[in-house]
Structure formats: structure tokens, C-alpha cells
Amino acid sequence: MTRKILIIGAGELGLSLIKAITSHPSRPTVSVLLRPSSKTKLSSYAVEVILGDVLAPLSELAKLFRGYDIVISATGFAGGPGSQIHLAKAALEAEVPHYFPWQFGVDYDTIGKGSSQPLFDEQLDVRALLRSQSLTKWTIVSTGLFTSFLFEPSFGVVDLHKGVVNALGSWNNAVTLTSAEDIGYLTSRIALDEETPPEGVVFIAGDTVTFEDVAKEIEKKGWQGLIWSKNIGVSWSKEQSWNGKKGIKTESLSQWVDQNLPAPYR
């Protein structure tokens, strides 16, 4: 039976999901929910574009979700506070058979509430809501950091302009990284390889490295590397991840740096 998939959003992860899911050998029918104001062009993909606002009233959003076998949220935190719990409530109201919430990040259960990131608490509220019911099955894909985010100046780890790598807490603190391309690919496999996706929290890992490893990779590229502080919930064994156990190759930090990091400024 051909499964009907709805992907919410077409940003960095959304596009990776679209590419991977439309290429999956099970040949699902794929729709993408975009804001009416979106300028994203998806004509090169075999998808149907649905226009709608993720912050629309619950009943209106639930109506858009009905009829799909799997709904995958790829909205990120762009919707602002409250958007993730709103989407989860809409999925439950629509009685979506299987929901993948936007939880493509760290191990929120281990971190717990009251962290320095207020949006993390909302992620835990989403988990509590999904766990409180049994009608809609759900899968959370824990990815660690998007590899590209490690190099965002706002994150405060890698500053290429200054030629600095800042360890958060300790050089020995570890972080799990997965590229957007690998997240899209592995999520497509998790969602579609089996008759029903695995339920609960599934950990994937492109690479797991220490901040010292990050500095060494930066230096190998020709940059000068200098130096999550609690080191809780932000890393896990790549070998014990879903893809590691299945022997699926992913992009390591070294490979990502080689492909994406520019030459040093001179």
C-alpha cells in the first residue's frame, strides 16, 4: 500500500526530507505544507504543495493533517514559542496514525526541564502530550546538533573570522553531530523501511566528537584552533545509534569539514 506522507516545512531539513522520502523505494505519495507567503519552489520534486499556517486554529490545522499516514514536522523553532505543542495537538486532533514531531536535536529527556533553553521545556511538553495518549503513534528522531550549526557564529563554538574554537565547558566534552542530509536520509529509512516505523525515541548519529576533535579538524583545514558546559544529553555513542547498529554510513565531522568549510581567510 502506498503511504501518504505530509512534511511540514521546506527549510534545510525539510528539503533533505523531501529529497530522501521522494527517492525511497517504497514510492510514497508526498505532500509539503508551506506558508501561503512562502517563496520556496519545489517543482523539481514529485510533491504536492499544500498552503497553510502552522499557527492556524487547531481545527483548521487538524483538517490539513487528516488523510495522511505519516506527518513529519520540519518546522524548526521558526514558529516561535508554542508552535511545537500546537502542531502536536493538531496531529492528535486529526488522529494522524503516525507523527514525527520536530525533535531533531539533543536528548531532551536527559537534560530535563529548567535548562538555559526555554524552548527545550516545550519539547518536553510535546513528549508528555504524546506519551499521554495511545491513538497516534509517534517517533522522535534524536540527532544531536545539525553539523552546520556547530559552525554558526551565534552558537559560539567556531569563530572562523577570529580563528578560534571555543570548547563549551571542557575540551573533553562531547557532542553528537548529524548533517541535514543524513538526518533526512535516515529519517526516511526510519519512517519507510518497515511496515510501521519504530515507536518512541530513536537516536541517530553522524558523528560523536569532543571539542578537542573539533579544534583538530579546524586546524587540519588550515585554521588556527584555540579553545554545553554540563555535557549532559548532547552526545551518545555513534556505534549504538540506530544507523550505527544497521551499519549505515553517515557523514563524519571530518568529511563535513572537507566538503563545507572554506579555506582560511588570508
PALO-268179 format. One record per atom (N, C-alpha, C, CB): x, y, z. Coordinates in steps of 0.001 Angstrom, whole numbers, plus 500000, padded with zeros to 6 digits. Glycine has a CB too. Layout:
XYZ
...
This chain:
500837498811500000
500000500000500000
500878501247500000
499050500001501216
500584502162499118
501351503401499040
500997504304500216
501088504127497700
502005504708500971
501752505558502122
501734507027501736
502795505315503194
500869507765502401
500752509205502152
501495509945503265
499241509655502083
502449510770502865
503310511476503813
503086512979503681
504805511123503577
502977513653504810
502947515119504827
504180515618505562
501641515657505501
504965516455504891
506127517100505501
505763518558505747
507410516975504592
505958518998506977
505620520379507322
506893521216507242
504973520472508750
506977522110506257
508129522991506115
509114522493505073
508826523142507438
509844523443504483
510822523105503443
512085523935503615
510227523329502037
512548523990504869
513818524650505147
514959523668504918
513852525201506593
516051523844505674
517220522991505493
516873521516505671
518316523388506473
516188521183506755
515822519790506979
514682519364506077
515442519569508429
513689520239505913
512541519899505082
512947519480503683
511595521064505006
513866520230503078
514324519888501729
515055518550501708
515236520986501184
515844518280502758
516533516994502843
515534515847502982
517513516989504026
514481516069503758
513437515061503898
512708514838502578
512443515471504983
512380515924501894
511689515815500612
512525515003499629
511388517213500035
513796515326499530
514684514614498611
514768513127498958
516083515238498636
514938512822500245
515109511427500664
513817510627500552
515618511371502093
512709511208500977
511452510466501002
510912510238499591
510416511210501846
511045511236498715
510582511031497336
511463510038496588
510552512361496582
512673509785497108
513576508821496477
513479507436497091
514996509310496569
512704507289498151
512620505997498833
511971504958497923
511825506126500150
512509503731497904
511977502703497006
510519502337497235
512793501482497132
509951502655498389
508538502355498629
507613503298497869
508234502429500114
508180504364497290
507445505328496461
506191505886497155
507046504672495150
506353506541498284
505196507136498960
504669508348498189
505569507546500396
503453508720498486
502887509975497973
503245511069498969
501316509874497766
503872512142498503
504409513158499406
503752514514499157
505931513269499238
503279515119500242
502788516496500213
503645517330501150
501279516574500617
503742518620500875
504537519536501699
503661520718502089
505820520019500941
503582520977503390
502802522109503891
503695523336503986
502171521784505269
503334524399503252
504087525644503256
503174526807503624
504744525886501886
503776527848504174
503017529064504440
502559529679503117
503866530079505255
501407530334503088
500949530981501849
501954532000501311
499613531666502087
502751532579502202
503723533592501791
505054532998501345
503962534556502921
505198531671501417
506475531030501111
506861531221499643
506409529541501445
508147531467499420
508683531604498065
509414530332497612
509633532804497996
509366529299498449
510074528058498136
509500527407496884
510000527083499320
510380527028495978
509972526357494742
510311524871494842
510665526999493500
509315524024494656
509519522580494781
509162521853493490
508689522025495936
509204522564492383
508774521988491108
509659520831490647
508756523059490046
510878520763491172
511780519684490758
511542518389491535
513222520122490934
510603518427492484
510308517230493279
508882516759493007
510503517511494789
508673515472493142
507346514891492930
506521515032494201
507451513399492512
506113516262494493
505337516543495701
504150517439495368
506222517204496778
503159517364496223
502032518288496149
502225519344497229
500662517540496321
502105520594496861
502258521678497826
500893522040498397
502926522917497172
500819522034499723
499614522431500452
499935523740501172
499146521307501471
499071524722501046
499303526000501701
498523526081503010
498913527158500773
499197526506504049
498543526637505345
499506527185506379
497985525295505804
498976527688507462
499776528300508521
499838527356509712
499190529675508940
501059527080510189
501197526164511331
500603526756512611
502675525822511558
500340528048512609
499727528687513775
498229528939513568
500436530006514081
497668528328512530
496231528434512289
495473527785513445
495845527772510936
494185528130513603
493392527475514660
493509525961514586
491917527885514557
493416525331515735
493666523896515849
492809523080514877
493406523437517275
491524523383514811
490629522607513951
491003522756512487
489182523037514162
491447523951512111
491850524205510723
493121523442510371
492062525706510492
494067523434511312
495326522728511081
495091521219511054
496359523092512169
494241520732511962
493940519302512004
493297518839510707
493023518984513184
492483519695510123
491843519357508845
492884519127507751
490873520473508419
493963519921507771
495036519762506790
495799518454506995
496000520943506869
495871517985508244
496645516781508572
495891515485508271
497034516806510033
494568515560508200
493777514343508037
494020513705506669
492285514651508218
494008512395506670
494167511658505422
495585511210505148
493700512488504293
496541511661505980
497930511249505793
498269510116506757
498889512445506002
499107509197506293
499540508092507142
500630508532508115
500041506933506284
501511509406507646
502624509898508461
502734511400508260
503968509182508089
502831512135509343
503084513585509300
504424513833509973
501928514407510006
505310514552509272
506648514844509802
506818516360509883
507772514202508906
507062516856511074
507272518288511255
508739518642511043
506813518730512654
508992519535510077
510348520005509809
510403521519509933
510817519560508407
509635522041510877
509495523493511005
510609524157511799
508189523811511645
511330523387512614
512314524014513492
511612524870514533
513309524862512681
512374525803515100
511799526695516113
511313527997515506
512819526988517200
511231528042514161
510874529291513487
509476529766513843
510982529120511995
508603528826514208
507241529212514542
507118529927515865
506375528018514557
508191529913516658
508185530607517937
507602529757519054
507410531892517821
507605530299520280
507097529556521431
505657529112521220
507198530402522690
505377527895521599
504018527365521500
503714526645520199
503050528464521671
504549526833519175
504236526251517869
504346524734517875
505155526823516808
505332524187518612
505525522735518591
504392522001519321
506874522375519226
503954522540520422
502843521902521141
501556522059520346
502677522508522561
501419523170519632
500246523405518787
500181522371517667
500278524830518197
501315522116517028
501364521121515958
501047519722516486
502742521129515288
501589519395517649
501328518079518238
499844517909518558
502170517885519512
499221518950519095
497790518884519407
496969518708518133
497339520152520158
497394519383517058
496686519250515785
496806517830515241
497229520255514760
497991517233515388
498184515853514928
497290514892515697
499653515435515078
497142515123516996
496281514256517807
494813514471517463
496514514515519303
494430515737517275
493030516012516926
492679515403515566
492766517535516910
493644515403514656
493420514837513323
493492513312513330
494442515396512340
493880512729514478
494053511286514604
495022510751513544
492696510578514488
496128511487513386
497183511056512473
497706509701512953
498340512118512397
497815508709512074
498304507392512516
499715507419513089
498265506431511366
500617508218512475
501993508266512972
502547509680512795
502889507227512233
503091510219513882
503576511597513892
505044511654514277
502749512448514854
505813512394513485
507207512687513797
507280514173514166
508165512337512579
507341514521515451
507416515934515819
508795516509515528
507078516117517295
508886517836515512
510198518472515405
510916518264516740
510074520011515048
511724517225516791
512540516939517972
513929516540517496
511898515810518859
514308517016516323
515585516655515715
516707517436516401
515571516935514180
517085516957517573
518076517687518349
518660516822519445
517466518937518945
518814517411520612
519501516746521713
518550515844522493
520128517779522645
519059515217523536
518281514290524352
517565515087525442
519194513179524973
516384515606525082
515658516486526000
515249515768527285
514424517049525314
514957514480527206
514574513738528415
515701513759529436
514203512283528066
516929513567528975
518071513552529892
518367514942530434
519306512994529192
518245515950529582
518513517331530009
517487517773531049
518492518294528795
516216517438530824
515163517783531769
514728519225531662
515616517505533161
513719519568532456
513181520930532427
514064521889533215
511758520953532987
513885523175532917
514609524208533648
516003524461533129
514687523843535077
516289524041531881
517610524313531311
517687525776530889
517898523377530101
518829526157530335
519006527548529904
518258527845528610
520486527855529721
517670526824527993
516935526992526740
515437526805526992
517439525986525665
514660527894527059
513229527773527360
512474526893526370
512599529137527384
512877526892525098
512176526075524112
512370524585524351
512643526432522720
513428524223525096
513621522810525435
512466522314526310
514978522601526161
511966523165527189
510847522773528049
509617522438527205
510516523900529056
509410523210526151
508269522929525271
508435521575524583
508112524045524216
509670521232524229
509908519924523620
509515518799524586
511391519783523206
509790519011525863
509401518023526871
507889517979527039
510068518337528214
507232519135526905
505761519161526968
505160518373525804
505240520622526949
505780518494524626
505321517726523465
505445516229523747
506132518107522197
506575515835524308
506771514414524625
505739513923525636
508187514179525169
505486514738526644
504498514352527659
503113514201527032
504455515395528799
502758515100526124
501461515034525452
501353513754524625
501252516271524553
502373513453523856
502342512260523004
502306510986523846
503561512238522066
503036511002524962
503067509812525828
501766509615526603
504226509914526806
500952510654526688
499722510586527468
498565509940526710
499326511966527904
498809509589525442
497740509021524616
498279507810523850
497171510089523629
497376507052523262
497794505839522555
497215505735521147
497392504625523348
496406506693520743
495768506615519432
496756506914518305
494592507583519362
497512507997518459
498515508373517463
499878507833517879
498572509913517286
500469507005517024
501823506533517286
502804507646516923
502132505227516483
503974507609517526
504914508705517287
506355508203517342
504703509830518317
507196508929516622
508623508648516633
509375509951516736
509052507865515377
510304510003517673
511200511151517826
512580510727517353
511242511663519315
513160511493516446
514497511196515937
515476512165516596
514554511307514368
516272511657517537
517280512472518219
518557512450517387
517549511951519673
518996513625516990
520082513747516021
521346514377516576
519620514540514862
521255514949517790
522338515814518232
522248517133517480
523721515140518013
523344517858517413
523377519110516664
523377518843515165
524605519937517054
522721519718514409
522976519744512974
524447520129512814
522005520758512211
525177519389511996
526605519670511856
526854521115511460
527228518739510828
526027521649510586
526213523031510129
526075524030511269
525209523363509032
525227523699512278
525001524637513377
526242524803514241
523837524170514235
527092523784514270
528335523881515036
529183525052514549
529134522573514933
529014525407513269
529825526464512669
529075527792512563
530291526035511296
527895527866513152
527154529132513191
527769530036514260
525632528887513478
528132531274513912
528724532183514898
527865532347516152
528955533536514269
526532532301515973
525640532502517121
525761531392518152
524203532599516653
526234530212517742
526369529106518684
527575529295519592
526483527783517937
528564530014519113
529689530391519968
530800529382520089
529198530676521293
530846528368519215
531915527374519287
533018527691518287
531359525969519033
532657527825517023
533644528072515974
533503529499515458
533483527057514815
534555530280515575
534597531636515033
535717531674513994
534825532713516171
535357531478512733
536364531412511680
537053532753511454
535731530941510392
536314533832511669
536909535157511456
538050535423512438
535839536247511592
537909534908513652
538962535080514653
539907533878514691
538345535300516032
539541532812513968
540355531601514001
540343530945515361
541772531912513604
539134530887515973
539028530391517346
537999529269517427
538650531535518311
538317528238518204
537346527216518594
537175527302520101
537804525775518150
535959527533520557
535673527641521985
535055526348522486
534738528833522272
535742525655523375
535156524468523995
534094524916524987
536246523597524699
532943524246524970
531886524579525915
532042523702527146
530478524397525275
532622524299528201
532802523582529460
534146522899529569
531721522569529627
534486522070528588
535739521323528645
536090520834527252
535638520132529635
537403520729526987
537850520168525715
537374518732525542
539369520228525617
537156518034526660
536770516623526602
535267516418526510
537293515903527809
534477517490526633
533030517366526467
532723516938525038
532310518703526808
531768516055524903
531437515510523579
530111516063523070
531376513976523629
529937515999521766
528686516408521143
528432515485519953
528733517916520700
527179515076519797
526802514287518636
526348515228517535
525690513264518987
526831514982516316
526540515818515163
525952514960514054
527810516549514675
524974515501513329
524438514817512149
524105515876511104
523168513953512509
524551515675509884
524275516652508832
522799516597508445
525170516394507595
522296517702507909
520889517757507487
520596516684506452
520545519146506918
521556516435505560
521356515418504527
521192514036505150
522533515415503541
522040513721506149
521930512421506814
520654512324507635
523141512176507708
520255513423508261
519007513393509038
517828513082508123
518779514744509767
517783513754506970
516708513492506020
516713512054505546
516819514420504835
517891511563505198
518012510193504682
517646509160505745
519438509938504181
518222509310506942
517955508325507992
516498508367508444
518876508563509186
515911509561508496
514503509670508875
513618508980507845
514095511144509025
513975509112506561
513200508423505522
513283506916505705
513702508815504120
514457506416506084
514629504982506311
513839504531507539
516122504639506482
513914505335508604
513177505005509833
511679504976509567
513496506021510950
511205505934508796
509766506066508542
509230505022507574
509468507438508004
510058504593506607
509510503842505490
510114502459505248
509667504632504281
511237502138505884
511856500839505619
510991499666506068
513197500765506303
510299499850507166
509459498783507713
507990499115507492
509744498574509218
507143498124507731
505698498339507559
505196499436508473
504925497049507827
505723499477509688
505412500573510612
506718501085511203
504428500108511744
506863502405511373
508097502945511935
508274502528513389
508108504465511824
509520502442513862
509738502172515287
509156503308516119
511250501993515594
508590502972517258
507956503993518097
508894504461519199
506662503454518709
508638505671519688
509427506231520772
510597507041520261
509921505136521672
511638507136521086
512808507945520762
513851507071520075
513398508606522036
514274507494518886
515288506784518120
516508507700517998
514745506357516706
517666507207518401
518887508014518345
519657507703517068
519775507756519587
520021508755516340
520905508601515196
522141509464515436
520185508995513860
523204509195514687
524449509954514891
525273509933513623
525269509378516072
525566511120513100
526511511207512005
527925511045512525
526361512532511264
528177511663513675
529487511572514324
529314512016515765
530568512445513585
530156511516516635
530208511980518017
531654512336518316
529661510897519021
531881513606518664
533241514135518793
533364514986520049
533625514961517550
534587515171520494
534853516127521573
535170517484520949
536033515641522490
535164518515521777
535521519830521262
536996519881520861
535219520907522306
537797519029521471
539192518923521043
539260518365519622
539998518026522017
538386517387519325
538325516853517964
537944517943516969
537321515695517885
536982518792517378
536557519890516505
537734520805516191
535414520695517158
538493521173517244
539645522057517046
540664521430516106
540305522385518389
540889520122516254
541868519443515395
541420519430513943
542098518014515877
540126519242513720
539624519242512343
539744520630511718
538160518771512306
539492521652512536
539629523027512037
541087523297511673
539132524057513097
541997522847512522
543425523069512273
543894522310511032
544253522642513494
543355521091510820
543729520316509631
543331521049508358
543073518926509664
542250521845508441
541792522589507278
542649523827507032
540337522988507452
543475524177508017
544343525343507856
544004526503508762
544296525805506457
542925526341509571
542558527379510528
543332527164511825
541029527376510791
543433528213512612
544077528101513923
543006527862514979
544909529381514258
543056526722515645
542045526418516662
542550526669518052
541592524991516547
541873527485518832
542202527726520232
541159526992521080
542233529274520564
540737527260522072
539669526629522777
538412527412522482
539956526547524287
527242523412525996
527173522814526677
527949522345527774
526910522375526182
528191523181528482
529111523043529583
528816521832530454
529085524275530409
527556521423530666
527265520305531570
527524518945530914
525816520380532039
527629518931529593
527915517684528878
526873516616529176
529301517170529246
525602517031529264
524512516100529567
523490516146528431
523837516448530937
523192514996527877
522132514903526888
522485515388525502
520984515648527355
523762515716525260
524142516271523968
524990515321523135
524884517554524169
525284514132523663
526070513168522888
525676511754523284
527592513389523104
525878510828522325
525656509413522562
526547508638521607
524153509030522377
526716507377521858
527618506553521064
527111506400519639
527790505184521707
527958506724518679
527579506526517279
527357505047516994
528658507096516337
528194504191517597
528091502757517360
526753502187517849
529244502037518044
526189502785518907
524935502294519468
523714503019518922
524962502421520961
523926503965517992
522804504674517382
522060503753516422
523292505937516644
520867504166516003
520053503360515084
520828503045513819
518747504088514734
521450504074513229
522193503850511986
523484503077512220
522508505177511320
524121503282513382
525336502540513689
525077501052513785
525941503038514976
523986500678514431
523647499261514577
523308498625513235
522475499094515540
522777499428512299
522412498909510987
523547499024509973
521196499635510471
524672499619510405
525811499730509510
525624500733508388
526109498410508931
524768501729508590
524524502751507568
525580503835507695
523093503355507701
526281504114506641
527332505114506671
526737506521506729
528240504968505448
527358507379507539
526939508774507641
528160509674507503
526205509040508986
527893510956507404
528964511922507197
529629512275508522
528423513187506517
530924512022508623
531663512358509842
531958513851509870
532977511545509934
532400514334511027
532793515739511118
533908516033510127
533240516091512550
534876515136510033
535993515338509112
535515515479507676
536980514184509218
534579514638507267
534049514704505909
533264515986505688
533166513496505622
532476516392506694
531692517623506565
532611518826506417
530765517807507782
533652518877507231
534606519984507152
535255520029505773
535684519851508247
535665518883505256
536301518842503939
535373519355502843
536744517422503616
534103519042502969
533146519399501922
532575520811502065
532020518410501918
532539521333503271
531779522561503510
532573523739504058
530690522270504438
533686523486504729
534427524589505355
535299525282504316
535297524073506534
535241526603504224
536054527299503238
537519527325503651
535542528719503038
538383527706502718
539795527892503042
539933529081503971
540646528092501761
541004529122504776
541186530244505710
541262531580504997
542441530042506535
540781532618505679
540881533964505141
542325534413505219
539955534944505901
542807534998504177
544214535447504155
544278536981503981
545004534731502994
